[in-house]
Amino acid sequence: MGFTRTVSIGTLALVAVAAAGVYAPEAVDRFAPALGPVMHRTHDRILGGQKQANAGQAEGSRSGAAPGGVAPIAVTVTPARRADFPVILESLGQVQAYNTVLVRARVDGEIVRIGFKEGQIVQKGDLLAQIDPRPFQAALDQAVAKKSQDEATVANARLDLTRYATLAKQNFATQQQLDTQNALVNQLTATIAADAAAVDAARVQLDYTTIRAPITGRAGFRLIDEGNLVNAGQQTGIVSIAQLQPIAVIFTEPQAYVDRINQELASGAPDVTVLNTDGARIAVGKLTISDNQVDPATGTIRLKAEFDNKDDALWPGLAVTTQLRLGVMKNVVVVAADAVQHSDKGLFVYVVGDDGRASVRRVKVARQDPTTAVIAEGLNEGDRVVTTGEFLLQPGSLVSVDAGSGS
């Protein structure tokens, strides 16, 4: 018990000496010279740090900090302004060839020649393939010969008709014989007409052996090789041709805009801009047609736009973003789209008042694009809207407006 009390008293004495050494190191020099240097260094560190802290607080007071030590929040503001805002409907679309043809054989035979290269731009009427024409040439020659034969027969029958007519006038031939010969001439004349049709049919079949491009466009992969047999009934074609100039883009828009779209089409083809997946503009074309019905499953209407595509920037099957322009909203209040914030109570912006404090302003947005929002209610022209730093604000926050902003 006595030992414990002695230790406690000793400990308290050491603490007292240490405290005295911090605030009065000269006393330690007097009673414990060995500890003097240590106490002097401790004294300088503690009191020196305190002086620096006091100096920092004083400097903060002189620099304009708010009472209580809260500094203003740096923000950028832009005044709400009036401007014309283009009404643009953005959607997803797909590029489609203006015309696509799968070229097939129309007669049976062997492919003896391929007249195009894969990927080649072919012109309407260019040779694509040649089917062996010899059997069809023989059929045409046979039809022509049959027609010549029947023409000779009908010529002889007409001579006989003339003779019967002369004999009938002299009562050397009966009227029945004359009528029979006349009917024979008419029958043979009809045969000549049938022969002419047969010749035309044989000539068409012969023409079908030469397969030509029905449209101007780009040839795809060759679907059959030289030497293969083809027939008119097979589904496999010879090549697919896609017309790329002009080219079309198919996209959809909500049914709520059907009337507006049809009005724009009636007054002239509205502009359609196409963007790639990076948001870069590819081409600008014209809206040409709206579908004749709304899709009840999706509540959208299909639209088709046409593009010149002289640089082949658009390719069939390519997925794109479309922007359909439907007029302009005149003299409306606009702000930067980034200024509009979302909350569970709706949309709002921060507005900086004359007292330098931020306040919440509830707004209604009529239209918005990636950079600009049209404010239908809640803002007036000239209101200073916070565009940068708004995430740090609370209602009533003191702000410091960036000198470079539109304040």
ZIBELPE-V870239 format. One record per pair of residues at least 4 apart in sequence whose ideal C-beta (glycine too) atoms are under 6 Angstrom apart, sorted by sequence separation. I is the first residue (numbers start at 1). J is the second residue. If there is no record, write none. Layout:
((I	J) (I	J))
This chain:
((20	24) (21	25) (28	32) (35	39) (44	48) (65	69) (66	70) (116	120) (122	126) (133	137) (164	168) (173	177) (224	228) (253	257) (257	261) (275	279) (276	280) (335	339) (353	357) (375	379) (379	383) (386	390) (393	397) (60	65) (167	172) (168	173) (295	300) (309	314) (368	373) (65	71) (116	122) (167	173) (264	270) (275	281) (276	282) (352	358) (401	407) (20	27) (21	28) (28	35) (29	36) (294	301) (307	314) (340	347) (341	348) (367	374) (28	36) (273	281) (274	282) (350	358) (351	359) (365	373) (366	374) (164	173) (274	283) (340	349) (168	178) (291	301) (339	349) (351	361) (366	376) (28	39) (273	284) (290	301) (291	302) (115	127) (116	128) (348	360) (349	361) (363	375) (364	376) (115	128) (164	177) (223	236) (272	285) (290	303) (364	377) (25	39) (164	178) (223	237) (224	238) (348	362) (349	363) (25	40) (114	129) (223	238) (272	287) (289	304) (363	378) (223	239) (288	304) (347	363) (362	378) (363	379) (113	130) (164	181) (222	239) (269	286) (270	287) (361	378) (21	39) (25	43) (111	129) (112	130) (269	287) (287	305) (288	306) (347	365) (22	42) (112	132) (161	181) (219	239) (220	240) (285	305) (286	306) (22	43) (160	181) (161	182) (285	306) (109	131) (110	132) (219	241) (285	307) (109	132) (161	185) (217	241) (218	242) (283	307) (103	128) (217	242) (215	241) (217	243) (218	244) (157	184) (158	185) (157	185) (215	243) (261	290) (283	313) (157	188) (282	313) (283	314) (337	368) (351	383) (352	384) (272	305) (340	373) (154	188) (337	371) (351	385) (153	188) (154	189) (337	372) (358	393) (360	395) (337	373) (349	385) (350	386) (154	192) (334	372) (335	373) (255	294) (357	396) (358	397) (334	374) (350	390) (150	191) (151	192) (357	398) (358	399) (150	192) (332	374) (333	375) (258	301) (350	393) (255	299) (150	195) (254	300) (255	301) (274	320) (275	321) (333	379) (339	385) (352	399) (147	195) (252	300) (274	322) (333	381) (339	387) (146	195) (338	387) (252	302) (272	322) (273	323) (335	385) (336	387) (147	199) (251	303) (272	324) (250	304) (271	325) (143	198) (144	199) (270	325) (143	199) (248	304) (249	305) (248	306) (143	202) (246	306) (247	307) (140	202) (246	308) (247	309) (264	326) (139	202) (140	203) (245	309) (244	309) (140	206) (260	326) (247	314) (136	205) (137	206) (136	206) (251	322) (133	206) (136	209) (242	316) (133	209) (131	209) (130	210) (129	211) (128	211) (127	212) (128	213) (125	212) (126	213) (124	213) (122	213) (124	215) (124	216) (123	216) (121	218) (122	219) (107	205) (120	219) (107	208) (106	208) (116	219) (118	221) (118	222) (129	238) (114	226) (101	214) (101	215) (111	226) (99	215) (111	228) (110	229) (108	231) (105	230) (107	232) (106	232) (104	237) (103	237) (102	237) (103	238) (103	239) (102	240) (101	241) (100	242) (99	243) (97	242) (98	243) (97	243) (98	246) (98	247) (98	248) (96	248) (95	249) (96	250) (93	249) (94	250) (93	250) (93	251) (91	251) (91	252) (91	253) (89	253) (95	314) (97	316) (96	316) (95	316) (95	318) (94	319) (93	320) (93	322) (91	322) (90	323) (88	323) (89	324) (88	325) (86	325) (87	326) (87	327) (86	328) (84	328) (85	329) (84	330) (85	332) (82	331) (82	333) (83	334) (80	333) (80	335) (78	336) (77	352) (85	374) (80	379) (82	381) (80	381) (79	382) (80	383) (79	384) (80	385) (77	384) (78	385) (77	386) (78	387) (75	386) (76	387) (76	388) (75	389) (74	389) (73	392) (73	397) (75	399) (77	401) (72	398) (73	399) (74	400) (76	402) (72	399) (79	406) (72	400) (77	405) (78	406) (76	405) (77	407) (66	398))
